[in-house]
Amino acid sequence: MKIWNKNICLTSPTSIMIIILLFLCVTVLANVWPKEVVIKEVKVDEEKPWIPTKEDIAYQDSMYNIIQNTQIDVIDIKEDIVLILERLDYEDGTWDSIRYVKGGAIDKHRNK
C-alpha cells in the first residue's frame, strides 16, 4: 500500500499495534457512550403543603437568632470605625493617630 509516497506494510509490528490500539479505543468508547438518555419524571404532590416539624421551627429560630446577632455585631463595628475615624481626623484637615502638639506631653517628655 502506498500513501504519501511512502510504503506502509500492514504486517509490521508498528502497524499492528496502531490497529489494535484503535480497536481498543473504539471498543472502550462504545461501552462508555450512553445508549439512550433516561429522563425520570418526579411527581410533585401539589395538594399537600409542607408542614414544618418542631425541629424545623427550632432550626429556623436558631438561624434567625444568628442573623440578628450578626447584624448587631456589624452595627457595633461600624460605630467603632466611626469613632476611630473621628479620633484620627482633625478640624484643620490633617490626620494622625497621635497629634503632636509643641509644648505638649510628648514634647515635655522628650526634653527631660
Summary of the structure (lengths in Angstrom):
residues: 112
radius of gyration: 39.6
end to end distance: 104.5
largest distance: 104.5
contacts: 160
relative contact order: 0.04
helix: 55%
strand: 5%
